């Protein structure tokens, strides 16, 4: 903190790269699906109270963390040594890759929020063979990565908030998946872990 910009520049650029790639993937996927007549964003639309609250708080959390991340990068709010920061960059890039592979494998079934009426398919192949929620896992890796690159109390709080809300959203989505896909999803759930791993 309070270092010359020339010293801050490498991680300034690396931090922005992690964010630009991640959100570039997110908004590109939304744009492509919109061109196909698919409404990707389904957050908080005509939902029962508990789900509506979770999705709205998740939306607030995932939006506010971006502001905290950008402010941390802009003002160099960081208390981590360079080796930890570079580790954070690597974790963030892995998160970007996991997220990219997730939305590609999901094809046109990917949604932000639980769809009320859209017909989607249960995807269990590719990366979904090893994680039931790889896109959310990608979010978490990106949050952890940027947090390590720019560790400070504000960023810590604003990074934990969306990670908690994404987990609560997953719990809501699991109810929806069981109700929608029945035995097929239950069997999938028995084989594949929520975040990472597969039972033999």
MODELLER restraints for C-alpha pairs under 7 A, 6 or more apart:
rsr = mdl.restraints
at = mdl.atoms
rsr.add(forms.Gaussian(group=physical.xy_distance, feature=features.Distance(at['CA:1:A'], at['CA:76:A']), mean=5.46, stdev=0.5))
rsr.add(forms.Gaussian(group=physical.xy_distance, feature=features.Distance(at['CA:1:A'], at['CA:77:A']), mean=5.97, stdev=0.5))
rsr.add(forms.Gaussian(group=physical.xy_distance, feature=features.Distance(at['CA:1:A'], at['CA:78:A']), mean=6.40, stdev=0.5))
rsr.add(forms.Gaussian(group=physical.xy_distance, feature=features.Distance(at['CA:12:A'], at['CA:73:A']), mean=5.88, stdev=0.5))
rsr.add(forms.Gaussian(group=physical.xy_distance, feature=features.Distance(at['CA:14:A'], at['CA:89:A']), mean=6.82, stdev=0.5))
rsr.add(forms.Gaussian(group=physical.xy_distance, feature=features.Distance(at['CA:15:A'], at['CA:73:A']), mean=6.83, stdev=0.5))
rsr.add(forms.Gaussian(group=physical.xy_distance, feature=features.Distance(at['CA:15:A'], at['CA:146:A']), mean=6.50, stdev=0.5))
rsr.add(forms.Gaussian(group=physical.xy_distance, feature=features.Distance(at['CA:18:A'], at['CA:92:A']), mean=6.00, stdev=0.5))
rsr.add(forms.Gaussian(group=physical.xy_distance, feature=features.Distance(at['CA:18:A'], at['CA:93:A']), mean=5.99, stdev=0.5))
rsr.add(forms.Gaussian(group=physical.xy_distance, feature=features.Distance(at['CA:21:A'], at['CA:96:A']), mean=6.65, stdev=0.5))
rsr.add(forms.Gaussian(group=physical.xy_distance, feature=features.Distance(at['CA:22:A'], at['CA:96:A']), mean=5.19, stdev=0.5))
rsr.add(forms.Gaussian(group=physical.xy_distance, feature=features.Distance(at['CA:25:A'], at['CA:100:A']), mean=6.45, stdev=0.5))
rsr.add(forms.Gaussian(group=physical.xy_distance, feature=features.Distance(at['CA:30:A'], at['CA:40:A']), mean=5.85, stdev=0.5))
rsr.add(forms.Gaussian(group=physical.xy_distance, feature=features.Distance(at['CA:33:A'], at['CA:40:A']), mean=6.72, stdev=0.5))
rsr.add(forms.Gaussian(group=physical.xy_distance, feature=features.Distance(at['CA:33:A'], at['CA:108:A']), mean=6.82, stdev=0.5))
rsr.add(forms.Gaussian(group=physical.xy_distance, feature=features.Distance(at['CA:40:A'], at['CA:110:A']), mean=6.97, stdev=0.5))
rsr.add(forms.Gaussian(group=physical.xy_distance, feature=features.Distance(at['CA:40:A'], at['CA:111:A']), mean=4.75, stdev=0.5))
rsr.add(forms.Gaussian(group=physical.xy_distance, feature=features.Distance(at['CA:40:A'], at['CA:112:A']), mean=5.84, stdev=0.5))
rsr.add(forms.Gaussian(group=physical.xy_distance, feature=features.Distance(at['CA:41:A'], at['CA:111:A']), mean=6.12, stdev=0.5))
rsr.add(forms.Gaussian(group=physical.xy_distance, feature=features.Distance(at['CA:41:A'], at['CA:112:A']), mean=4.75, stdev=0.5))
rsr.add(forms.Gaussian(group=physical.xy_distance, feature=features.Distance(at['CA:41:A'], at['CA:113:A']), mean=6.38, stdev=0.5))
rsr.add(forms.Gaussian(group=physical.xy_distance, feature=features.Distance(at['CA:42:A'], at['CA:111:A']), mean=6.73, stdev=0.5))
rsr.add(forms.Gaussian(group=physical.xy_distance, feature=features.Distance(at['CA:42:A'], at['CA:112:A']), mean=5.65, stdev=0.5))
rsr.add(forms.Gaussian(group=physical.xy_distance, feature=features.Distance(at['CA:42:A'], at['CA:113:A']), mean=4.70, stdev=0.5))
rsr.add(forms.Gaussian(group=physical.xy_distance, feature=features.Distance(at['CA:42:A'], at['CA:114:A']), mean=6.03, stdev=0.5))
rsr.add(forms.Gaussian(group=physical.xy_distance, feature=features.Distance(at['CA:42:A'], at['CA:115:A']), mean=5.69, stdev=0.5))
rsr.add(forms.Gaussian(group=physical.xy_distance, feature=features.Distance(at['CA:43:A'], at['CA:55:A']), mean=5.63, stdev=0.5))
rsr.add(forms.Gaussian(group=physical.xy_distance, feature=features.Distance(at['CA:43:A'], at['CA:56:A']), mean=6.89, stdev=0.5))
rsr.add(forms.Gaussian(group=physical.xy_distance, feature=features.Distance(at['CA:43:A'], at['CA:112:A']), mean=6.32, stdev=0.5))
rsr.add(forms.Gaussian(group=physical.xy_distance, feature=features.Distance(at['CA:43:A'], at['CA:113:A']), mean=4.44, stdev=0.5))
rsr.add(forms.Gaussian(group=physical.xy_distance, feature=features.Distance(at['CA:43:A'], at['CA:114:A']), mean=6.83, stdev=0.5))
rsr.add(forms.Gaussian(group=physical.xy_distance, feature=features.Distance(at['CA:44:A'], at['CA:52:A']), mean=4.73, stdev=0.5))
rsr.add(forms.Gaussian(group=physical.xy_distance, feature=features.Distance(at['CA:44:A'], at['CA:55:A']), mean=5.55, stdev=0.5))
rsr.add(forms.Gaussian(group=physical.xy_distance, feature=features.Distance(at['CA:44:A'], at['CA:56:A']), mean=5.92, stdev=0.5))
rsr.add(forms.Gaussian(group=physical.xy_distance, feature=features.Distance(at['CA:51:A'], at['CA:172:A']), mean=6.77, stdev=0.5))
rsr.add(forms.Gaussian(group=physical.xy_distance, feature=features.Distance(at['CA:54:A'], at['CA:165:A']), mean=6.96, stdev=0.5))
rsr.add(forms.Gaussian(group=physical.xy_distance, feature=features.Distance(at['CA:54:A'], at['CA:168:A']), mean=6.93, stdev=0.5))
rsr.add(forms.Gaussian(group=physical.xy_distance, feature=features.Distance(at['CA:54:A'], at['CA:169:A']), mean=6.37, stdev=0.5))
rsr.add(forms.Gaussian(group=physical.xy_distance, feature=features.Distance(at['CA:55:A'], at['CA:113:A']), mean=6.78, stdev=0.5))
rsr.add(forms.Gaussian(group=physical.xy_distance, feature=features.Distance(at['CA:55:A'], at['CA:169:A']), mean=6.74, stdev=0.5))
rsr.add(forms.Gaussian(group=physical.xy_distance, feature=features.Distance(at['CA:57:A'], at['CA:165:A']), mean=6.91, stdev=0.5))
rsr.add(forms.Gaussian(group=physical.xy_distance, feature=features.Distance(at['CA:58:A'], at['CA:162:A']), mean=6.14, stdev=0.5))
rsr.add(forms.Gaussian(group=physical.xy_distance, feature=features.Distance(at['CA:58:A'], at['CA:165:A']), mean=5.05, stdev=0.5))
rsr.add(forms.Gaussian(group=physical.xy_distance, feature=features.Distance(at['CA:58:A'], at['CA:166:A']), mean=6.32, stdev=0.5))
rsr.add(forms.Gaussian(group=physical.xy_distance, feature=features.Distance(at['CA:61:A'], at['CA:161:A']), mean=5.88, stdev=0.5))
rsr.add(forms.Gaussian(group=physical.xy_distance, feature=features.Distance(at['CA:61:A'], at['CA:162:A']), mean=4.65, stdev=0.5))
rsr.add(forms.Gaussian(group=physical.xy_distance, feature=features.Distance(at['CA:62:A'], at['CA:162:A']), mean=5.34, stdev=0.5))
rsr.add(forms.Gaussian(group=physical.xy_distance, feature=features.Distance(at['CA:64:A'], at['CA:158:A']), mean=7.00, stdev=0.5))
rsr.add(forms.Gaussian(group=physical.xy_distance, feature=features.Distance(at['CA:65:A'], at['CA:158:A']), mean=5.06, stdev=0.5))
rsr.add(forms.Gaussian(group=physical.xy_distance, feature=features.Distance(at['CA:65:A'], at['CA:159:A']), mean=5.95, stdev=0.5))
rsr.add(forms.Gaussian(group=physical.xy_distance, feature=features.Distance(at['CA:68:A'], at['CA:155:A']), mean=5.73, stdev=0.5))
rsr.add(forms.Gaussian(group=physical.xy_distance, feature=features.Distance(at['CA:68:A'], at['CA:158:A']), mean=6.62, stdev=0.5))
rsr.add(forms.Gaussian(group=physical.xy_distance, feature=features.Distance(at['CA:69:A'], at['CA:155:A']), mean=6.50, stdev=0.5))
rsr.add(forms.Gaussian(group=physical.xy_distance, feature=features.Distance(at['CA:72:A'], at['CA:150:A']), mean=6.12, stdev=0.5))
rsr.add(forms.Gaussian(group=physical.xy_distance, feature=features.Distance(at['CA:73:A'], at['CA:150:A']), mean=6.70, stdev=0.5))
rsr.add(forms.Gaussian(group=physical.xy_distance, feature=features.Distance(at['CA:77:A'], at['CA:150:A']), mean=5.95, stdev=0.5))
rsr.add(forms.Gaussian(group=physical.xy_distance, feature=features.Distance(at['CA:77:A'], at['CA:151:A']), mean=6.93, stdev=0.5))
rsr.add(forms.Gaussian(group=physical.xy_distance, feature=features.Distance(at['CA:77:A'], at['CA:152:A']), mean=6.13, stdev=0.5))
rsr.add(forms.Gaussian(group=physical.xy_distance, feature=features.Distance(at['CA:78:A'], at['CA:150:A']), mean=4.47, stdev=0.5))
rsr.add(forms.Gaussian(group=physical.xy_distance, feature=features.Distance(at['CA:78:A'], at['CA:151:A']), mean=4.78, stdev=0.5))
rsr.add(forms.Gaussian(group=physical.xy_distance, feature=features.Distance(at['CA:78:A'], at['CA:152:A']), mean=5.60, stdev=0.5))
rsr.add(forms.Gaussian(group=physical.xy_distance, feature=features.Distance(at['CA:79:A'], at['CA:151:A']), mean=5.59, stdev=0.5))
rsr.add(forms.Gaussian(group=physical.xy_distance, feature=features.Distance(at['CA:79:A'], at['CA:152:A']), mean=6.31, stdev=0.5))
rsr.add(forms.Gaussian(group=physical.xy_distance, feature=features.Distance(at['CA:80:A'], at['CA:148:A']), mean=6.94, stdev=0.5))
rsr.add(forms.Gaussian(group=physical.xy_distance, feature=features.Distance(at['CA:80:A'], at['CA:151:A']), mean=6.16, stdev=0.5))
rsr.add(forms.Gaussian(group=physical.xy_distance, feature=features.Distance(at['CA:84:A'], at['CA:148:A']), mean=6.47, stdev=0.5))
rsr.add(forms.Gaussian(group=physical.xy_distance, feature=features.Distance(at['CA:85:A'], at['CA:148:A']), mean=5.43, stdev=0.5))
rsr.add(forms.Gaussian(group=physical.xy_distance, feature=features.Distance(at['CA:85:A'], at['CA:149:A']), mean=4.08, stdev=0.5))
rsr.add(forms.Gaussian(group=physical.xy_distance, feature=features.Distance(at['CA:86:A'], at['CA:149:A']), mean=6.87, stdev=0.5))
rsr.add(forms.Gaussian(group=physical.xy_distance, feature=features.Distance(at['CA:88:A'], at['CA:144:A']), mean=6.98, stdev=0.5))
rsr.add(forms.Gaussian(group=physical.xy_distance, feature=features.Distance(at['CA:88:A'], at['CA:145:A']), mean=3.91, stdev=0.5))
rsr.add(forms.Gaussian(group=physical.xy_distance, feature=features.Distance(at['CA:88:A'], at['CA:146:A']), mean=6.05, stdev=0.5))
rsr.add(forms.Gaussian(group=physical.xy_distance, feature=features.Distance(at['CA:88:A'], at['CA:148:A']), mean=4.78, stdev=0.5))
rsr.add(forms.Gaussian(group=physical.xy_distance, feature=features.Distance(at['CA:88:A'], at['CA:149:A']), mean=5.23, stdev=0.5))
rsr.add(forms.Gaussian(group=physical.xy_distance, feature=features.Distance(at['CA:89:A'], at['CA:145:A']), mean=5.58, stdev=0.5))
rsr.add(forms.Gaussian(group=physical.xy_distance, feature=features.Distance(at['CA:89:A'], at['CA:146:A']), mean=6.73, stdev=0.5))
rsr.add(forms.Gaussian(group=physical.xy_distance, feature=features.Distance(at['CA:89:A'], at['CA:149:A']), mean=6.46, stdev=0.5))
rsr.add(forms.Gaussian(group=physical.xy_distance, feature=features.Distance(at['CA:91:A'], at['CA:141:A']), mean=6.04, stdev=0.5))
rsr.add(forms.Gaussian(group=physical.xy_distance, feature=features.Distance(at['CA:91:A'], at['CA:142:A']), mean=6.73, stdev=0.5))
rsr.add(forms.Gaussian(group=physical.xy_distance, feature=features.Distance(at['CA:91:A'], at['CA:145:A']), mean=4.87, stdev=0.5))
rsr.add(forms.Gaussian(group=physical.xy_distance, feature=features.Distance(at['CA:92:A'], at['CA:141:A']), mean=5.77, stdev=0.5))
rsr.add(forms.Gaussian(group=physical.xy_distance, feature=features.Distance(at['CA:92:A'], at['CA:142:A']), mean=4.19, stdev=0.5))
rsr.add(forms.Gaussian(group=physical.xy_distance, feature=features.Distance(at['CA:92:A'], at['CA:145:A']), mean=4.18, stdev=0.5))
rsr.add(forms.Gaussian(group=physical.xy_distance, feature=features.Distance(at['CA:92:A'], at['CA:146:A']), mean=6.23, stdev=0.5))
rsr.add(forms.Gaussian(group=physical.xy_distance, feature=features.Distance(at['CA:95:A'], at['CA:138:A']), mean=4.18, stdev=0.5))
rsr.add(forms.Gaussian(group=physical.xy_distance, feature=features.Distance(at['CA:95:A'], at['CA:139:A']), mean=6.42, stdev=0.5))
rsr.add(forms.Gaussian(group=physical.xy_distance, feature=features.Distance(at['CA:95:A'], at['CA:141:A']), mean=4.62, stdev=0.5))
rsr.add(forms.Gaussian(group=physical.xy_distance, feature=features.Distance(at['CA:95:A'], at['CA:142:A']), mean=4.81, stdev=0.5))
rsr.add(forms.Gaussian(group=physical.xy_distance, feature=features.Distance(at['CA:96:A'], at['CA:138:A']), mean=6.26, stdev=0.5))
rsr.add(forms.Gaussian(group=physical.xy_distance, feature=features.Distance(at['CA:96:A'], at['CA:142:A']), mean=6.61, stdev=0.5))
rsr.add(forms.Gaussian(group=physical.xy_distance, feature=features.Distance(at['CA:98:A'], at['CA:134:A']), mean=6.57, stdev=0.5))
rsr.add(forms.Gaussian(group=physical.xy_distance, feature=features.Distance(at['CA:98:A'], at['CA:135:A']), mean=6.82, stdev=0.5))
rsr.add(forms.Gaussian(group=physical.xy_distance, feature=features.Distance(at['CA:98:A'], at['CA:138:A']), mean=5.19, stdev=0.5))
rsr.add(forms.Gaussian(group=physical.xy_distance, feature=features.Distance(at['CA:99:A'], at['CA:134:A']), mean=6.72, stdev=0.5))
rsr.add(forms.Gaussian(group=physical.xy_distance, feature=features.Distance(at['CA:99:A'], at['CA:135:A']), mean=4.80, stdev=0.5))
rsr.add(forms.Gaussian(group=physical.xy_distance, feature=features.Distance(at['CA:99:A'], at['CA:138:A']), mean=4.71, stdev=0.5))
rsr.add(forms.Gaussian(group=physical.xy_distance, feature=features.Distance(at['CA:102:A'], at['CA:127:A']), mean=6.51, stdev=0.5))
rsr.add(forms.Gaussian(group=physical.xy_distance, feature=features.Distance(at['CA:102:A'], at['CA:134:A']), mean=5.85, stdev=0.5))
rsr.add(forms.Gaussian(group=physical.xy_distance, feature=features.Distance(at['CA:102:A'], at['CA:135:A']), mean=5.37, stdev=0.5))
rsr.add(forms.Gaussian(group=physical.xy_distance, feature=features.Distance(at['CA:103:A'], at['CA:110:A']), mean=6.45, stdev=0.5))
rsr.add(forms.Gaussian(group=physical.xy_distance, feature=features.Distance(at['CA:103:A'], at['CA:135:A']), mean=6.98, stdev=0.5))
rsr.add(forms.Gaussian(group=physical.xy_distance, feature=features.Distance(at['CA:105:A'], at['CA:126:A']), mean=6.40, stdev=0.5))
rsr.add(forms.Gaussian(group=physical.xy_distance, feature=features.Distance(at['CA:106:A'], at['CA:123:A']), mean=6.31, stdev=0.5))
rsr.add(forms.Gaussian(group=physical.xy_distance, feature=features.Distance(at['CA:109:A'], at['CA:120:A']), mean=4.90, stdev=0.5))
rsr.add(forms.Gaussian(group=physical.xy_distance, feature=features.Distance(at['CA:109:A'], at['CA:121:A']), mean=6.01, stdev=0.5))
rsr.add(forms.Gaussian(group=physical.xy_distance, feature=features.Distance(at['CA:114:A'], at['CA:173:A']), mean=6.54, stdev=0.5))
rsr.add(forms.Gaussian(group=physical.xy_distance, feature=features.Distance(at['CA:128:A'], at['CA:134:A']), mean=6.70, stdev=0.5))
rsr.add(forms.Gaussian(group=physical.xy_distance, feature=features.Distance(at['CA:129:A'], at['CA:192:A']), mean=6.52, stdev=0.5))
rsr.add(forms.Gaussian(group=physical.xy_distance, feature=features.Distance(at['CA:130:A'], at['CA:192:A']), mean=5.93, stdev=0.5))
rsr.add(forms.Gaussian(group=physical.xy_distance, feature=features.Distance(at['CA:130:A'], at['CA:196:A']), mean=5.86, stdev=0.5))
rsr.add(forms.Gaussian(group=physical.xy_distance, feature=features.Distance(at['CA:130:A'], at['CA:197:A']), mean=5.11, stdev=0.5))
rsr.add(forms.Gaussian(group=physical.xy_distance, feature=features.Distance(at['CA:130:A'], at['CA:198:A']), mean=5.41, stdev=0.5))
rsr.add(forms.Gaussian(group=physical.xy_distance, feature=features.Distance(at['CA:131:A'], at['CA:192:A']), mean=5.98, stdev=0.5))
rsr.add(forms.Gaussian(group=physical.xy_distance, feature=features.Distance(at['CA:131:A'], at['CA:193:A']), mean=5.71, stdev=0.5))
rsr.add(forms.Gaussian(group=physical.xy_distance, feature=features.Distance(at['CA:131:A'], at['CA:194:A']), mean=5.85, stdev=0.5))
rsr.add(forms.Gaussian(group=physical.xy_distance, feature=features.Distance(at['CA:131:A'], at['CA:195:A']), mean=5.08, stdev=0.5))
rsr.add(forms.Gaussian(group=physical.xy_distance, feature=features.Distance(at['CA:131:A'], at['CA:196:A']), mean=4.70, stdev=0.5))
rsr.add(forms.Gaussian(group=physical.xy_distance, feature=features.Distance(at['CA:131:A'], at['CA:197:A']), mean=6.12, stdev=0.5))
rsr.add(forms.Gaussian(group=physical.xy_distance, feature=features.Distance(at['CA:132:A'], at['CA:192:A']), mean=6.27, stdev=0.5))
rsr.add(forms.Gaussian(group=physical.xy_distance, feature=features.Distance(at['CA:132:A'], at['CA:193:A']), mean=6.23, stdev=0.5))
rsr.add(forms.Gaussian(group=physical.xy_distance, feature=features.Distance(at['CA:132:A'], at['CA:194:A']), mean=4.98, stdev=0.5))
rsr.add(forms.Gaussian(group=physical.xy_distance, feature=features.Distance(at['CA:132:A'], at['CA:195:A']), mean=6.21, stdev=0.5))
rsr.add(forms.Gaussian(group=physical.xy_distance, feature=features.Distance(at['CA:133:A'], at['CA:194:A']), mean=6.06, stdev=0.5))
rsr.add(forms.Gaussian(group=physical.xy_distance, feature=features.Distance(at['CA:133:A'], at['CA:195:A']), mean=5.70, stdev=0.5))
rsr.add(forms.Gaussian(group=physical.xy_distance, feature=features.Distance(at['CA:134:A'], at['CA:195:A']), mean=6.55, stdev=0.5))
rsr.add(forms.Gaussian(group=physical.xy_distance, feature=features.Distance(at['CA:136:A'], at['CA:166:A']), mean=6.83, stdev=0.5))
rsr.add(forms.Gaussian(group=physical.xy_distance, feature=features.Distance(at['CA:137:A'], at['CA:195:A']), mean=6.15, stdev=0.5))
rsr.add(forms.Gaussian(group=physical.xy_distance, feature=features.Distance(at['CA:140:A'], at['CA:163:A']), mean=6.11, stdev=0.5))
rsr.add(forms.Gaussian(group=physical.xy_distance, feature=features.Distance(at['CA:143:A'], at['CA:159:A']), mean=5.93, stdev=0.5))
rsr.add(forms.Gaussian(group=physical.xy_distance, feature=features.Distance(at['CA:147:A'], at['CA:155:A']), mean=6.41, stdev=0.5))
rsr.add(forms.Gaussian(group=physical.xy_distance, feature=features.Distance(at['CA:147:A'], at['CA:156:A']), mean=6.60, stdev=0.5))
rsr.add(forms.Gaussian(group=physical.xy_distance, feature=features.Distance(at['CA:177:A'], at['CA:185:A']), mean=6.56, stdev=0.5))
rsr.add(forms.Gaussian(group=physical.xy_distance, feature=features.Distance(at['CA:178:A'], at['CA:185:A']), mean=5.87, stdev=0.5))
rsr.add(forms.Gaussian(group=physical.xy_distance, feature=features.Distance(at['CA:178:A'], at['CA:186:A']), mean=6.53, stdev=0.5))
rsr.add(forms.Gaussian(group=physical.xy_distance, feature=features.Distance(at['CA:191:A'], at['CA:198:A']), mean=5.78, stdev=0.5))
rsr.add(forms.Gaussian(group=physical.xy_distance, feature=features.Distance(at['CA:191:A'], at['CA:199:A']), mean=5.10, stdev=0.5))
rsr.add(forms.Gaussian(group=physical.xy_distance, feature=features.Distance(at['CA:192:A'], at['CA:198:A']), mean=4.47, stdev=0.5))
rsr.add(forms.Gaussian(group=physical.xy_distance, feature=features.Distance(at['CA:192:A'], at['CA:199:A']), mean=6.16, stdev=0.5))
